[in-house]
Amino acid sequence: MAMNLDYAVRETWTNLRRNVVISIASVLCVTVSLSLVGVALMARQGVERATQRWQDGVEFIVFVAPDASEEQIDSVGASLESNPLVERVTFFDQEQAYQEFSEMFADSPDMVETVTPDILPPSFRVVPTSTDLASVEELVQQYESQPGVIQVARSTEAIVAIKDVSDFLTGWALGVALVLLVVAVLIILTTIQLAIFTRRREIEVMRLVGASKAFIRVPFMAEGLVQGLVGALLAIAALRIFQPVFENSLPSSDQLVLFSEFTFSGVDMLWTYLLLGGVGAGIGTAAAAIAVTWFLDA
């Protein structure tokens, strides 16, 4: 028996209306679980972007005011170069800082356009001879009071802070999301089983007149697909709303410079949205397929 698209759409819509309350419950469960997965992925992406600077053993960064005089910059640089506790120091002028900024936010051209080199602070990336916390702290305190220095960002302080945030969000979000995804699958299974039970006589007649299992499955699988996909779309919408709220809730760059890079690129977010859409559609379709198979094979 050939499949008619109008028939599949009509039957799918009928099933959704017939079990509207349970369908809404399954959609909301998928929405909440996938939203938590999205939050975990966003946190991980933000951590990776924010820690790009802290490579090659850099333990702290001395940020110089954008309007600092050449004498002040030279003084800080000379002091670092001659300090026996410093193994290596690299200077980033405003042009280099802008180049780094442009590379980090290459996927967000609108953000890059709002920034010019003259507003970015020059900085010294410092690798100390010892990574002992007390030794690093001694160096940090020494240069925090230097003329022209606006802030000294410690890698230990910064990375531990954002890693704690990331680990907390990722661990709890994924754990709760997994539980809710299982609940969503069970609800979708129940919804499809109710729809099948309601139409069991009709399905038996269809089987007697030669309808294939695929013909019977399609409307029910489409119902599961719709529930999962709608839940995923609502989760994506929630993340779009949540993203600026999350970014604005982070410590300001005055409090912790590292958090100024804790942002989310457009490309990575697009992949996150596609992943959520795929997972939502997949679990909805799979749960429906299992429910129909149980009935047909019984």
N, C-alpha and C positions, 0 to 999 in steps of 0.2 A: 504494500500500500504506500503510495507516494506521499511525501510530506507536503502539506500546504502551509505556506507562511502565514496566511490570514488565520488559519486554524490554530497554529502554534501561538500566535500573538493573542488571539481571543481567549484561548484556554489559560494561558499564563496570567492574563489580566483577571480572569474569573477566579482563579485560585488565590491570587493576591487579595482580592476583595473579600473572598469568602473567609479568609483567615487574617483579617486586617490587623487585629490586636497582636497576635503572635508574630506576624510579619514585621510590625513596627518594633517589637521587642528584639527580634533578631537583628534588624538594621541598626538599632541603637547599640546593641552589644558589639557588633562589628565596628561601629564608629568609634566607640570608646577604646576598644582594644587596639585598633590601628592608629588612633591618635597617640596612644602611649608609645607604640613602636616608632612613630614619627618623631616624637619628642626625644627618644633615646638616640635615634640616628642624627638628629639635629645637634644634640649635645656632643656626640662623638665628632661630628664634622667641625663644630666650633673649637673643640680642643685641638684638633689637628691643625687648623688654621692659626690658632692663637700661639701655638708652640713652634711655629716655623722659624722664628728668630733664634730660638734657643738651641743652637746646633754647634758642633765642633768644640764642645766643652765650655761654652760661654756660661758664666755663672751669674753675672749681673751686667746691666747696661746703664751707663751714665748718660742721661738725657740733658742736653744743654739747651738753654732758652733760644728760640729762633732769632731773637734780637741781641744775643750775646755778642760782645766785641771779639775781635780777632785775638786780642791779648788774653781775654778770659779763656777762650777755647784753647789757645796755645799753652796757657798755664796748666789747664787740666790735663791736656795731652802729655806735656812734659813730665808732670808729676806721676802720671800713670806709667809712662815709659821707664822712669827711673826708680820706680817702687820695686823693691826686692820681692814683694809678695805677689807681684804681677808677672805672669809668664808671657802673656801675649795680649796686645791691645790693637783693635782695628777701629779706625775712625770712619763713620758714615756721615758725609756732609748732607745738606738738604736735597741736592739733586739725587744722590744715592738713596736717601730715605724715600724720596718720591718714586724713584724707580722700583724700589722694594714694595712700596705701597701699591703701585700700579700692577705689579706682578701678582701680589697677594689678592687683589680685588679685580683681576682681569675679567672675571665673569660678571662684575657689577660696574659697567662703564659709567652709569649715572653717578655712582659714588665717587669714582675717579675724577669725573669732570668737576665735582664740587671742591676738589682739593688742589692747591698749588704748592710748589716746592717751598715757597717762602713761609708757609704756616707750619711746616713740619720741623720738629726739632732735630738738630744734628745729634749724634750720639757716639759714644765709645763702647764697643763690645769688648768686654774684659774676660780673659781666661786667667784665673789666679794660679799660683804655683801649688796651692793646696785647696781642695774642695771641702775641707773641714768647715762646718757651719760657723764656728766661732771665728775662724780666720776670715771667711767671706764677710761675716757681719762687721768685723773690724774695718775692713776695706770700705764697705758700704757707708758706715758712719763717718769715715774719714772724708769721703767725697761728697756726701750729702750737703755739707756746709760750704763747699767750694763756691766762690763767686761765679755766677753764670749758670750753675747747675740747678735745674728745676726739679729733678727727681732721679733717684737711683732705684731701678727695678731689679729685684732679686729673682733669680730663676727659681730658687727654692721656695720662696714665698708665693710667687705667681703660679708656678706649675702645680705645687701641692694644692693651692686653693682651687684652681679650675679642675684639677684631676678629682678632687673630692666631690665637687659639684657634678662632674661628668659621671663618676662611678655611682654616686647616689641615684642620679636620675636614670642612668642606663640600667642598673641592677633592678631597682624597684619597678621601673616602667616596663621592662621586658618580662619580669616575673608576673606582674599583674596582667599584662597584655596576654601572656600565654594562657593564663587561667580564663580570661574573658573570651579568648578565641575558641577555647574548648567549649565554653558555655554557648557561644554563638553557633558553633557547629551543631551542638546538641539541640538548640532551639530550631535551627533550620531543618534538621532531621525530623524533629517533631512536627514542624509546620507541614513539611512535604508528606509525612505519613498521614496526617489528618486529611490533607487534600486527597491523597490516594484512597483513604478509607471512605471518604465522602463519595467518591466516584468509583468505588470498587465494582459495582454491577456494570457500569458503563464500560470499564476497562475489560471486564470478563467478556462482554459482548464483542468488543473490538478484537480481542484475541481469537474468539471463535470465528470471526469473519475474515481472519487472516492478517490483522495488523501486526507489524513487526514490533519487537521490543524497542527498537530505536524510535519508531513512530510514537510509542507510548511514553518513552522516556523524555523526549524533547521538551514538551510543555513544562514538566516538573523541573527539569534541569534549568530551563530558562527562568523559572520562578526563583530557584536558588541563586542563579547568576544575578538576577535583578537585585535581590536582597543584599548579596555581598557587594555588588558594585555600588549600589546606593549608599551603603554604609561606608565604603571606601571614599566616595566623593564627599560625603559629609565630614569624614576625618580630614581630608585634604583641605576643605574649607575651614575647619577648625584650626589647622596648623597655620594657614594663611593669616588668620586673626591672631593666633598665639605668638607668631614669630616676632612682630614688633614689640609686643608686650614683654616677651622674654628678654629681648635685647635691651629694652629700656630699664628692666629690673636689675641688670648687672651693675656691679660697681663702676663708677665713672673712671675715665682714664686718669683723672687727678688722684683717685684713690689707688688705682692699680693699673698701670700702663698696659699690661698684657691684655686686659679685657677690651681694649680698644680694637683688637683684632678678632674678638670672639663674635664672628658674624657668619652668615651663611650665604654661599655663592648661589647664583641662579641656576647654574648647571647641576650642582649637587642636589639642590632642592627639587629640580625637575626629575632627577633619577629617583629621589625619595618618593615623590608623588606617583611615578610610574610603578614603583615597587609596591606601594600601598594599594594601588588600583589592581595590580596583578594578584596580590595576596587576597584581597577582598573577593574578586571574581572567582579565584581558584577555590577558596574554601566554600563559597556558596554553591558552586557547581558540583564540587566533590561531595559535599554533604547531601545534596539532592540526588546525585547519582547513586550513592550508597543506599538511600532510603528506597528508591525505585527498584534497585537490584534486589534488595531484601524481599520486596513484595512479589516481584516477578519470578524469583527463584524459589519462593515458598511453596 
